[in-house]
Amino acid sequence: MTLRSWDTNAANWTRAVREGLIASRKAGTDEAVVQAILRRRPRRLLDVGCGEGWLVRRVTRLAGCVAVGVDGSAALIEAARAADPTNRYCHLTYDQLVGGERLIGAGADQDADAGFDVIVFNYALFDETAAALLAAMRSRLTPDGAVVIQTLHPWALSGGADYRDGWRSENFAAFEGSTLKDDWAPMPWFFRTLESWHAVVREAGLSLIELREPAAAPGETPLSLLLTCGAEP
């Protein structure tokens, strides 16, 4: 259901990202995840749930690294490839990644599946089974590699009510009044408490290196939750 909604929303999502229609991204979450990646000085980057490819384009330009973007939406991968013929983009679902599918379609480079210094999930872990995907990606890290996760901040979302894990629905109401012509399809997503995020990291065989809460200004409500994790010995 989640994947179908991403396919349906692909054109709207691409336009929203490229026209800067998402307030939190302009307020600081885009810059926060870029800097989290750059602090690791990656030579090889894997962006899981890359969407239309903005993060791959930005980081490779700043870091000069090799990057591969992966997404389960064929429409978003097509948009990424059209905007960026230099980097590699691969159409694979999360189930295929968990099953060990190689990054076929990522280009002619035979080292496409070689170890990555950073594997990033930028607003890309909205499934109940996130731990299985993280565990599968752990095996693709270099020995000193890190997984960077940026997601919706659970405290900012709960408003003190119904603070527990469970499925919710995004209707993209925040984009009303934008220049988008088409309607958004509601997207189911899995809400996690802060405790639950810690549990997911541990279950995946990762350890927390750093936790940050990007905000538009000091003392304001966090815009996101940003976790940097390493593989446990």
Protein Blocks (a to p, Z undefined) as FASTA:
>chain_A
ZZmmmmmmmmmmmmmmmnopafklmnommmmmmmmmmmnopabdcdehklnolmmmmmmm
mnopacddddfblklmmmmmmmommbccddddfklmmnopacehiajblklmgccfbdcd
ehiafcfklmmmmmmmmmmpcfkbccddddddfklmnnopapacdddddehlmmgoiabf
bdcdddddddddfklmmmmmmmnopacfbdcdddfbghiacfbdcddddddZZ
